[in-house]
Amino acid sequence: MTSNAKRKVAPTQKSLTSFFSTKKEKKEEPKKDDEAEKENIKTTATKSPEISSSAPPKGELEMLFSEKTWLEIFAENEFQKSYFKQLSAFLANEFKTQRVFPPKEHIFRCFNTLPIDKVKVVIIGQDPYHDTNQAMGLCFSVNKGIKIPSSLLNMYKELKSDLNCRIPTHGDLSKWQSQGIMMLNTSLTVRAHNANSHSKKGWEQFTDKAIEKLAKARKNIVFLLWGKNAQEKEKLIKRSGNEHLVLKSAHPSGLSAHRGFFGNKHFSQTNAYLKKNSIEPIDWQIESATYR
């Protein structure tokens, strides 16, 4: 009995010894992980950050962008780039210390309200209007109740000459956007009363990529390039290799409209091209309670 008991105990003791031995080895593994994690933290800490400590929480600017088709084709990728992170940090500081137009919820309005597959026409502007309550996220367009800027008034005058459209008493072009006209500024924000104050901060790189990706993804879009700044984007359109109509002229501003904008007949040419390609033409008439 004693001999048999001893033979039975021996394996049990060996088994217990193995079990606790394994436990000890598992306890040592987290130490290695902890050390590796500390090493990673140490290594990361030595790298220079891409943006300053004043940068907003990750995704703050990106969260304002909601249109899925644009996100998939280009925006999500651009958000990860260092230039956009720097732009985001810059804007966070601007909104804290300055008055900025348009309101945050309208910064990406020209994207968020028009899926990429619905775009028929692109009008390219420069930067948002910089006076109070003007900018609404669509180039050349202003909120109802705001005086019509000279550039937009000249556009209305050309529409009357070209298509016999009546001139409304407001400058809200939302109707155009709802029909597939993308009204894109090359810079999407501006400091109050300071034109071009947000140029060369990263917006141009972002909107250039949008134009390039749109031209590659689609065919038979009409691009209206008025003025030198807009016409610099022609190379982005041509690079796509797809068929589009590019119409160029002087800018509709009061300083240049008489040097080639008036009489360009871009609105009727746009509709003729759309019809030729079996695309519903634009109803350019902006409704108004009264007309000029």
Summary of the structure (lengths in Angstrom):
residues: 292
radius of gyration: 29.8
end to end distance: 117.0
largest distance: 117.9
contacts: 851
relative contact order: 0.12
helix: 49%
strand: 9%
